[in-house]
Amino acid sequence: MHALTGQETAPGPVSTVEQREAPRVALMLRNAKLSIDGKELLCIVRDVSATGVSIRAFHAIPRGKACSIELWEGQRFPIEEAWNTGSEAGYSFSEAKDLDALVHEHGPFPRRPIRIALEMPGVVLCGDSGTQVTIRNISQQGACVESDALWSCSQLVRLQGKGLPDPLHAKIRWQSERLHGLVFE
């Protein structure tokens, strides 16, 4: 009803200006790995479409030319920055993707935890002795460390490093030359 005339009025136009090329699907708390110029960051996918993705990070997202995103199944896609507000950013895929496969996690790999590459000093403790190591990558379920030490598979150890919970109990799962795979307990 119009306030002055008392007559029925048609609803006014609603502003629904959509600037995206494709509809987006909101995803809550889906981990992903953002790679920018060789540096890896853990991020959360906020929404995804066939043509792009928006993410939120836990710190400032750097700008860079060589960008890719690794989703929850280990699939890696080249992306290009569309916008960046600091801890949130939007990226476009280099070519359209199958939205159903992205949302429902259909892909060539089984779902696995996101693994972040790094180079961080640490210590592997076995009993009372500690060995200096370099932590090469880490996920919620394990880590890869580099060391000249020899440990037995299934041996219980503790991993220490700046920013890691202490103590972080683990088992040695594999070793190949100087690299050792740990699975967290």
C-alpha positions in Angstrom: 0.0 0.0 0.0 1.2 3.4 -0.9 1.4 5.5 2.3 -0.2 8.6 0.7 -2.8 7.3 -1.8 -3.8 4.0 0.0 -3.5 2.2 -3.3 -1.7 -1.2 -3.8 1.7 -0.7 -5.2 4.0 -3.1 -7.1 7.2 -3.9 -5.4 10.1 -1.8 -6.6 13.1 -3.1 -8.4 15.5 -5.0 -6.2 19.1 -4.4 -6.8 20.7 -7.8 -7.6 23.7 -6.8 -9.6 25.8 -9.9 -9.9 29.3 -9.3 -11.3 30.4 -12.9 -11.3 30.4 -15.0 -14.5 29.1 -18.1 -12.8 27.0 -18.8 -9.7 28.9 -19.6 -6.5 28.4 -22.3 -3.9 29.2 -21.3 -0.3 31.5 -23.8 1.3 32.1 -23.7 5.1 35.5 -24.5 6.5 37.0 -26.4 3.6 40.8 -26.3 4.0 42.9 -25.6 0.9 46.5 -24.7 0.2 47.3 -21.4 -1.6 50.7 -21.2 -3.4 51.9 -17.7 -4.4 55.3 -17.4 -6.0 56.5 -20.7 -4.4 55.3 -19.9 -0.9 52.4 -22.0 0.6 49.7 -20.8 2.9 46.9 -22.6 4.6 43.5 -21.1 3.8 39.8 -21.7 4.0 37.6 -21.8 0.9 34.6 -19.5 1.4 32.9 -20.1 -1.9 33.6 -21.6 -5.3 32.2 -21.5 -8.8 33.1 -23.0 -12.1 35.2 -19.9 -12.8 36.8 -19.0 -9.5 37.2 -19.3 -5.8 37.2 -16.9 -2.8 39.4 -17.7 0.2 40.2 -16.4 3.7 43.6 -16.8 5.3 44.8 -16.5 8.8 47.2 -13.7 8.0 47.8 -11.2 5.1 47.7 -12.8 1.7 50.7 -11.7 -0.4 50.2 -10.6 -4.0 52.1 -12.5 -6.6 52.1 -13.7 -10.2 52.5 -17.4 -10.0 49.4 -18.6 -8.1 47.7 -22.0 -7.6 45.3 -23.5 -5.2 45.3 -27.1 -4.0 41.9 -28.3 -2.9 40.9 -31.0 -0.5 41.7 -33.9 -2.8 45.2 -32.8 -3.7 44.0 -31.3 -7.0 46.0 -28.2 -7.9 44.6 -25.5 -10.2 46.4 -22.4 -11.6 44.5 -19.3 -10.5 44.8 -15.5 -11.1 44.1 -12.9 -8.4 40.9 -10.9 -9.0 40.8 -9.0 -5.7 42.6 -9.0 -2.4 41.6 -7.2 0.8 44.4 -8.5 3.0 43.2 -11.7 4.7 40.5 -12.4 2.0 41.0 -12.8 -1.7 39.2 -13.9 -4.9 40.8 -15.8 -7.7 39.7 -16.9 -11.1 40.5 -20.3 -12.6 42.5 -20.2 -15.9 39.6 -22.3 -17.4 36.1 -23.3 -16.2 35.9 -26.3 -13.9 33.2 -28.9 -13.2 31.4 -27.2 -10.2 29.8 -30.5 -9.1 33.3 -32.2 -8.9 34.7 -29.3 -6.9 31.8 -29.2 -4.4 31.3 -32.9 -3.9 35.0 -33.7 -3.9 35.0 -36.0 -7.0 38.5 -36.2 -8.2 41.3 -38.6 -9.1 42.8 -38.6 -5.5 41.3 -39.7 -2.1 40.7 -36.9 0.3 43.8 -36.1 2.3 45.0 -33.5 4.8 46.5 -30.4 3.4 50.3 -30.5 3.7 52.3 -27.3 3.9 55.9 -27.2 2.7 58.3 -25.4 4.9 61.9 -25.3 6.2 61.9 -25.1 9.9 64.4 -26.3 12.6 63.1 -28.8 15.0 64.1 -31.6 17.4 63.0 -35.2 17.4 63.2 -36.6 20.9 63.6 -40.4 21.4 63.8 -41.2 25.1 66.1 -38.7 26.7 68.1 -37.9 23.6 67.3 -35.3 21.0 68.3 -35.0 17.4 68.3 -31.7 15.4 66.1 -32.0 12.3 64.7 -29.8 9.6 60.9 -30.0 9.3 60.2 -30.1 5.5 56.4 -30.3 5.6 53.6 -30.7 8.0 49.9 -31.5 8.1 47.3 -32.1 10.8 48.2 -35.8 10.7 52.0 -35.9 10.2 55.2 -34.3 9.1 58.3 -35.0 7.1 61.7 -34.3 8.7 65.2 -34.3 7.3 68.1 -35.8 9.4 71.0 -38.1 9.2 69.6 -40.1 12.2 68.3 -43.6 11.8 65.1 -44.5 13.5 63.0 -47.7 13.3 59.7 -47.7 11.6 56.9 -47.5 14.3 59.3 -46.1 16.8 57.7 -43.6 19.1 59.2 -40.1 19.1 58.3 -36.5 20.1 58.6 -33.6 17.7 59.4 -30.1 18.9 59.6 -26.9 17.0 58.7 -23.2 17.3 54.9 -22.8 17.1 54.2 -26.6 17.5 52.3 -28.0 20.5 54.6 -29.5 23.0 55.0 -32.4 23.2 53.9 -33.6 19.8 53.9 -37.4 19.9 54.5 -39.3 16.7 55.6 -42.6 15.2 58.2 -43.0 12.5 56.2 -44.3 9.4 58.9 -44.4 6.7 62.4 -43.2 5.8 64.1 -42.6 2.5 67.8 -41.6 2.7 67.7 -38.4 4.9 63.9 -38.0 4.9 61.6 -39.5 7.6 57.8 -39.6 7.7 56.1 -39.1 11.0 52.4 -39.7 11.8 51.1 -37.9 14.8 49.5 -39.8 17.7 
